[in-house]
Amino acid sequence: MAGGGVFGAVVSIVLARYGMTITIADPRGLGENASGVAAGMLAPAFECLLDPCTPNLALLREARNLWPDLAAYLGLTIDTAGAMAVAEPCVTNGWMAAAEVRGIDMRRLSEASARAMSPWLGSAASAIWTPEDWRIDPKDALWAIRRRARELGINWVNSSVEAFVPGQALLIDGSRLDCDALVIATGNSLSLVKTAPELATIVPIKGHILRFPGLMLDGPVVRKAGVYICPTSRGAVVGSTMEPGRDDLIVDPAAVESIRMAAGAATHDFLSAAFEARTGVRSAMPDGLPLVGPSRTKDVWLLVGARRNGWLLAPLVARVIADGLADAPRSTWAELFDPDRAMTPV
């Protein structure tokens, strides 16, 4: 496995449970990638409503519904408090109409009900809520994944894969790993594009996220214009920007201020509380769907392009890869994710 983010790590656990011997090659520590700079959203409803590039609702629901079994195996708790959005009435009316057309369970909240859920909100005159969106804590999940990986005998090599030849992965430090197949889960990196030419179509997307360790809020995730706010046991998490075409990890003060001010419109506490800002770089395909499945290069498999739904999609793409390596019949999702579409001229 080239890459140890949430895609690579979760797939490794699933494959190991199938009895396969797995080595993850990643020079970074667990969480030192886009998976660690995330809010852990399992949010089919608002992702479909608010992001025009997000895949279809049935896909995201299917992925979310696989999470309870995975969370139980990892010993994780899923936050099922749902998600709220607060905006001007004309905006929430539009979201309600779109939700009804798509069959999303979306409910209007009175201001009293919204404040009962999230008493810290400065204004909640026009609020809607869905029970369909959940959340997990990425930090807890990453440690739980690493713990299970050790128990399953998954090996972690602090290096990166430079190339692949039949039967061997060549590492950047000059060493070699014997392997029957290589799964590439390297996010936005194009270092293996000669090995898997489909990677050339991947686009990086930089994002900022802010963590307020001293700001303890109650209630569900709250979405407002340009921002989401996640109350957590470690303090509020606020994000995030989407900056297509950027792959640097430099914290941009203007982007940070934009997020902070948007959060401050929900409650002034964000304008005075201490915070830390981090950046991560996601990868995406132009159609918003990941590349999951066999490359045109023999014995090479792709697992990249989650866009902003890496945590949500992880158990579903793990099933697709496991089925593919076991030569099981291809599912609807395997057809949808087929990497060969990256090689087809538009």
VMD Tcl script that draws the C-alpha trace (Angstrom):
set ca {
  {0.00 0.00 0.00}
  {1.52 3.32 -1.09}
  {0.05 5.93 1.26}
  {-1.22 5.74 4.82}
  {-4.08 8.24 4.93}
  {-7.62 7.19 5.77}
  {-8.15 5.50 2.39}
  {-4.93 3.50 2.53}
  {-5.21 2.64 6.23}
  {-8.86 1.54 6.19}
  {-8.39 -0.51 3.03}
  {-5.31 -2.15 4.57}
  {-7.34 -3.22 7.59}
  {-10.11 -4.66 5.42}
  {-7.63 -6.54 3.22}
  {-5.77 -7.87 6.26}
  {-9.05 -9.19 7.66}
  {-9.45 -11.06 4.38}
  {-6.15 -12.77 5.15}
  {-3.87 -10.71 2.91}
  {-0.39 -9.64 4.03}
  {-0.16 -5.85 3.93}
  {2.68 -3.32 4.14}
  {1.95 0.40 4.17}
  {4.71 2.63 2.81}
  {4.34 6.26 3.88}
  {7.12 8.59 5.07}
  {4.72 10.60 7.23}
  {3.25 9.67 10.57}
  {-0.38 8.72 10.92}
  {-2.51 11.83 10.65}
  {0.25 13.92 9.06}
  {-1.73 14.22 5.83}
  {-5.12 15.49 4.64}
  {-6.88 12.81 6.70}
  {-5.55 14.42 9.87}
  {-6.58 17.91 8.72}
  {-10.26 17.12 8.55}
  {-13.46 17.31 10.57}
  {-14.51 13.68 10.07}
  {-17.80 14.47 8.34}
  {-20.06 11.56 7.41}
  {-22.50 13.95 5.82}
  {-24.38 12.82 2.71}
  {-27.18 15.37 3.06}
  {-25.40 18.70 3.32}
  {-22.46 17.59 1.16}
  {-24.91 16.97 -1.69}
  {-26.82 20.19 -1.05}
  {-23.86 22.52 -0.64}
  {-21.13 21.15 -2.91}
  {-22.05 21.05 -6.62}
  {-19.15 18.67 -7.32}
  {-20.18 16.10 -4.67}
  {-21.21 12.64 -5.94}
  {-24.77 11.35 -5.80}
  {-26.75 11.01 -2.60}
  {-27.25 7.23 -2.89}
  {-23.47 6.75 -3.01}
  {-22.81 8.84 0.09}
  {-25.65 7.23 2.01}
  {-24.31 3.77 1.17}
  {-20.87 4.77 2.47}
  {-22.29 6.30 5.65}
  {-24.34 3.18 6.35}
  {-21.16 1.07 6.33}
  {-19.65 3.13 9.14}
  {-21.46 1.63 12.18}
  {-19.91 -1.80 11.57}
  {-16.46 -0.32 10.96}
  {-16.73 1.95 14.01}
  {-17.75 -1.00 16.19}
  {-14.74 -2.99 14.98}
  {-12.42 -0.05 15.66}
  {-14.03 0.79 19.01}
  {-15.16 4.24 17.87}
  {-18.21 6.31 18.71}
  {-20.15 7.97 15.90}
  {-21.73 11.35 16.62}
  {-25.27 10.99 15.26}
  {-26.58 14.35 16.47}
  {-27.21 15.38 12.87}
  {-26.37 18.72 11.30}
  {-27.98 22.14 11.34}
  {-27.74 25.00 8.84}
  {-28.50 28.62 9.67}
  {-28.95 31.27 6.99}
  {-31.33 33.90 5.66}
  {-34.86 32.55 5.03}
  {-34.45 32.76 1.25}
  {-31.39 30.49 1.51}
  {-32.85 27.92 3.89}
  {-36.02 27.84 1.78}
  {-33.89 26.93 -1.23}
  {-32.11 24.18 0.72}
  {-35.42 22.79 1.94}
  {-36.79 22.69 -1.61}
  {-33.65 20.98 -2.93}
  {-33.75 18.48 -0.07}
  {-37.37 17.61 -0.81}
  {-36.58 17.00 -4.49}
  {-33.69 14.69 -3.58}
  {-35.52 12.84 -0.83}
  {-33.32 14.14 1.99}
  {-34.80 14.11 5.49}
  {-34.59 17.85 6.24}
  {-36.66 19.60 8.91}
  {-37.35 23.23 9.74}
  {-36.51 24.34 13.26}
  {-38.15 27.04 15.29}
  {-35.68 29.48 16.80}
  {-36.40 27.98 20.23}
  {-35.63 24.46 18.95}
  {-32.43 25.61 17.24}
  {-31.24 27.32 20.41}
  {-32.11 24.28 22.48}
  {-29.81 22.24 20.24}
  {-27.06 24.86 20.03}
  {-27.44 27.45 22.81}
  {-24.24 29.21 21.75}
  {-25.69 30.41 18.44}
  {-25.99 34.17 18.17}
  {-28.90 33.99 15.71}
  {-31.06 31.06 14.70}
  {-34.18 32.69 13.28}
  {-34.05 30.55 10.10}
  {-32.59 27.10 10.76}
  {-32.98 23.63 9.28}
  {-31.73 20.27 10.56}
  {-31.13 16.79 9.21}
  {-30.56 13.53 11.11}
  {-28.82 12.07 8.03}
  {-25.39 13.64 8.67}
  {-23.04 12.10 11.23}
  {-19.46 12.67 12.32}
  {-16.48 10.79 13.75}
  {-13.40 12.24 15.45}
  {-10.46 11.88 13.01}
  {-7.84 11.82 15.76}
  {-9.60 9.04 17.66}
  {-10.23 7.17 14.42}
  {-6.62 7.38 13.23}
  {-5.31 5.98 16.51}
  {-7.93 3.24 16.51}
  {-6.99 2.33 12.93}
  {-3.30 2.22 13.80}
  {-4.01 0.03 16.84}
  {-6.02 -2.45 14.78}
  {-3.38 -2.41 12.08}
  {-0.76 -3.52 14.60}
  {-3.04 -6.28 15.87}
  {-3.56 -7.51 12.31}
  {0.18 -7.58 11.63}
  {0.16 -4.75 9.09}
  {3.68 -3.43 8.62}
  {4.41 0.31 8.33}
  {7.50 1.45 6.41}
  {8.59 5.08 6.80}
  {9.41 5.52 3.14}
  {7.56 6.15 -0.11}
  {7.09 3.97 -3.16}
  {9.04 5.26 -6.15}
  {8.11 2.66 -8.76}
  {6.63 -0.79 -9.26}
  {7.90 -3.76 -11.23}
  {6.14 -7.13 -11.32}
  {6.50 -8.65 -7.88}
  {8.25 -5.69 -6.24}
  {7.66 -2.14 -5.02}
  {10.76 0.03 -5.28}
  {11.15 2.49 -2.40}
  {12.74 5.90 -2.58}
  {15.46 4.85 -0.12}
  {16.61 2.16 -2.56}
  {15.08 -0.81 -0.79}
  {12.50 -3.17 -2.28}
  {9.36 -4.82 -1.00}
  {8.13 -8.09 -2.43}
  {4.44 -7.81 -3.31}
  {1.88 -9.34 -5.62}
  {0.08 -6.01 -6.14}
  {0.53 -2.33 -5.39}
  {-2.38 -0.17 -4.20}
  {-1.70 3.54 -4.69}
  {-3.39 5.72 -2.05}
  {-1.07 8.72 -2.20}
  {-3.67 11.49 -2.31}
  {-2.64 14.40 -4.48}
  {0.90 13.15 -5.13}
  {1.88 12.54 -8.75}
  {5.12 10.75 -7.83}
  {3.79 7.47 -9.23}
  {2.27 8.86 -12.43}
  {4.74 6.83 -14.54}
  {3.52 3.72 -12.76}
  {-0.17 4.64 -13.04}
  {-0.82 7.17 -15.83}
  {-4.39 7.71 -14.58}
  {-2.93 9.84 -11.77}
  {-2.18 12.63 -14.25}
  {-5.85 13.66 -14.13}
  {-5.85 14.26 -10.36}
  {-6.27 17.88 -9.23}
  {-5.01 19.07 -5.81}
  {-7.32 21.05 -3.53}
  {-5.81 22.91 -0.59}
  {-7.87 23.48 2.53}
  {-7.51 25.33 5.83}
  {-9.08 24.22 9.10}
  {-9.06 25.93 12.51}
  {-9.13 24.23 15.91}
  {-10.21 26.11 19.04}
  {-9.06 23.85 21.91}
  {-10.51 26.05 24.66}
  {-13.89 26.66 23.07}
  {-16.29 23.95 24.22}
  {-19.64 24.04 22.44}
  {-22.70 21.78 22.55}
  {-24.96 20.41 19.87}
  {-24.72 19.18 16.28}
  {-22.50 20.40 13.47}
  {-23.65 23.86 12.36}
  {-23.24 25.14 8.83}
  {-23.37 28.81 7.87}
  {-22.32 30.68 4.76}
  {-18.71 29.74 3.99}
  {-18.09 27.74 7.18}
  {-18.97 24.70 9.26}
  {-18.60 24.50 13.04}
  {-18.12 21.14 14.78}
  {-18.47 20.98 18.57}
  {-16.07 18.30 19.82}
  {-14.72 17.04 23.12}
  {-11.39 18.67 22.23}
  {-12.87 22.07 21.39}
  {-14.56 23.49 18.31}
  {-13.31 22.61 14.84}
  {-14.04 25.16 12.14}
  {-13.47 24.89 8.42}
  {-12.78 24.95 5.70}
  {-11.50 26.44 2.47}
  {-11.45 24.76 -0.94}
  {-8.62 26.06 -3.13}
  {-8.39 23.98 -6.34}
  {-5.01 23.77 -8.04}
  {-2.98 24.55 -4.89}
  {-0.78 21.89 -3.30}
  {1.29 23.91 -0.82}
  {0.88 23.61 2.94}
  {1.52 27.26 3.76}
  {-1.03 28.74 6.16}
  {-2.59 31.78 4.46}
  {-3.55 34.50 7.00}
  {-6.28 35.81 4.68}
  {-7.91 32.38 4.41}
  {-7.66 31.92 8.18}
  {-9.27 35.30 8.82}
  {-12.08 34.52 6.38}
  {-12.93 31.30 8.25}
  {-12.62 32.98 11.67}
  {-14.91 35.87 10.71}
  {-17.50 33.51 9.21}
  {-17.51 31.53 12.46}
  {-17.68 34.78 14.42}
  {-20.98 35.53 12.71}
  {-22.38 32.47 14.51}
  {-20.99 33.44 17.90}
  {-18.54 36.18 18.87}
  {-16.63 33.67 20.99}
  {-14.66 32.73 17.87}
  {-13.32 36.26 17.55}
  {-11.53 36.18 20.91}
  {-10.67 32.49 21.46}
  {-7.20 31.08 20.82}
  {-6.88 28.74 17.86}
  {-4.44 26.81 15.69}
  {-4.62 26.77 11.90}
  {-3.60 23.83 9.74}
  {-3.67 23.07 6.04}
  {-4.07 19.86 4.09}
  {-4.18 19.00 0.42}
  {-6.91 16.75 -0.90}
  {-7.07 15.20 -4.35}
  {-10.00 15.20 -6.73}
  {-11.15 14.22 -10.18}
  {-13.05 16.71 -12.35}
  {-16.24 14.63 -11.95}
  {-15.96 14.61 -8.13}
  {-15.67 10.81 -7.93}
  {-12.57 8.94 -6.74}
  {-10.45 6.60 -8.84}
  {-10.87 3.19 -7.20}
  {-9.92 0.01 -8.99}
  {-7.33 -1.47 -11.34}
  {-4.92 0.72 -13.26}
  {-4.06 -0.08 -16.86}
  {-0.71 -1.10 -15.39}
  {-0.89 -4.77 -14.44}
  {-1.12 -5.52 -10.69}
  {-1.47 -1.82 -9.81}
  {-4.64 -0.53 -8.16}
  {-5.76 3.04 -7.57}
  {-7.36 4.51 -4.46}
  {-7.24 8.29 -4.84}
  {-9.40 11.38 -5.46}
  {-11.74 11.50 -2.45}
  {-12.16 15.27 -2.79}
  {-13.71 16.31 0.58}
  {-15.26 12.97 1.51}
  {-12.31 10.74 2.33}
  {-13.57 9.76 5.77}
  {-17.11 9.17 4.56}
  {-16.14 7.03 1.55}
  {-13.40 4.97 3.23}
  {-15.39 1.81 4.10}
  {-17.10 1.76 0.70}
  {-13.90 2.08 -1.34}
  {-12.35 -0.58 0.91}
  {-15.10 -2.96 -0.14}
  {-14.55 -2.12 -3.82}
  {-10.80 -2.80 -3.60}
  {-11.28 -6.00 -1.59}
  {-13.85 -7.32 -4.08}
  {-11.59 -6.45 -6.98}
  {-8.54 -8.20 -5.57}
  {-10.72 -11.24 -4.82}
  {-12.09 -11.25 -8.41}
  {-15.64 -10.84 -7.09}
  {-18.39 -9.52 -9.41}
  {-18.12 -5.77 -9.95}
  {-20.58 -3.65 -8.01}
  {-22.36 -0.52 -9.20}
  {-19.84 1.53 -7.23}
  {-16.86 -0.25 -8.80}
  {-18.24 0.66 -12.21}
  {-18.77 4.27 -11.11}
  {-15.22 4.59 -9.69}
  {-13.48 2.79 -12.59}
  {-10.05 4.44 -13.10}
  {-10.25 3.78 -16.82}
  {-12.50 6.82 -17.17}
  {-9.42 8.96 -16.44}
  {-7.89 7.71 -19.72}
  {-10.99 8.37 -21.83}
  {-10.93 11.69 -23.76}
  {-13.81 14.01 -22.87}
}
mol new
graphics top color blue
foreach p $ca { graphics top sphere $p radius 0.5 }
foreach p [lrange $ca 0 end-1] q [lrange $ca 1 end] { graphics top cylinder $p $q radius 0.2 }
display resetview
